[in-house]
């Protein structure tokens, strides 16, 4: 992969000429998760040696913050039963897209002027009743596959990625090589940028008043396409502004390649375990809610070592 920042024309070609449209049929609504075969899941299960489990989910984001303008709702109710019995029930409400909730984006979530995943027109398939194309229920069996962690701060010898030095596609290649990782089709690529370390010494990541955000540069699109991954798991998301005046940069891998994006993952704990175990691959389970017509789902991904 060339070590230079691509032009706008090149980025547009990544999203159009390099697309996976039609690869699994013109009516496919599963996308790159098609590569997670029974054999792929069985191979991922063999990576579990110790049974050590790590959650990649942030806490349910009930506290308002600069990067959480629509906090989640949690209402409690206490019920009474005879003979000193009782019950506790509650209600959850959440607007999960954004920068606070750990969630999985479905293939209907975003699009550009060329259309949604597999060329569908959002005007035809998106309504107030839900999405009729590429919605989250098409991943109802879960995404259970090999996860690989690409620890960018460790590779750089820093605590976190900065806005001045976004993550580029060629750097991800370097990180994988340094970790001894050979990517294979259907992998879930977990890109750690050091969001928690950033938050400890900076204003909250994602709270810049002008929308500036450290993260993955559009040059990563080429890497993702060539990796044939099924899922991108990340803590810092797209570098912003993307520098190309495009509606979506790395998020464009959803509609161009059919890749699921697992936003706002909590990756610091799994990065620590990877360093302790001196291994950068594990079994990853991601199980979205079965919401018919949903554009995604909050999730609690689990890495198993």
JOWO-V304777 format. One record per helix or strand of 3 or more residues. SS is the DSSP state (a for helix, b for strand). FROM is the first residue (numbers start at 1). TO is the last residue. If there is no record, write none. Layout:
[[SS | FROM | TO] [SS | FROM | TO]]
This chain:
[[a | 8 | 16] [a | 31 | 35] [a | 38 | 45] [b | 53 | 55] [b | 73 | 81] [b | 85 | 93] [b | 103 | 105] [a | 117 | 119] [a | 122 | 125] [a | 136 | 139] [b | 143 | 151] [a | 152 | 156] [a | 169 | 179] [b | 188 | 192] [a | 195 | 201] [a | 220 | 227] [b | 231 | 234] [a | 250 | 257] [b | 260 | 263] [a | 268 | 277] [b | 281 | 286] [b | 296 | 298] [b | 302 | 304]]
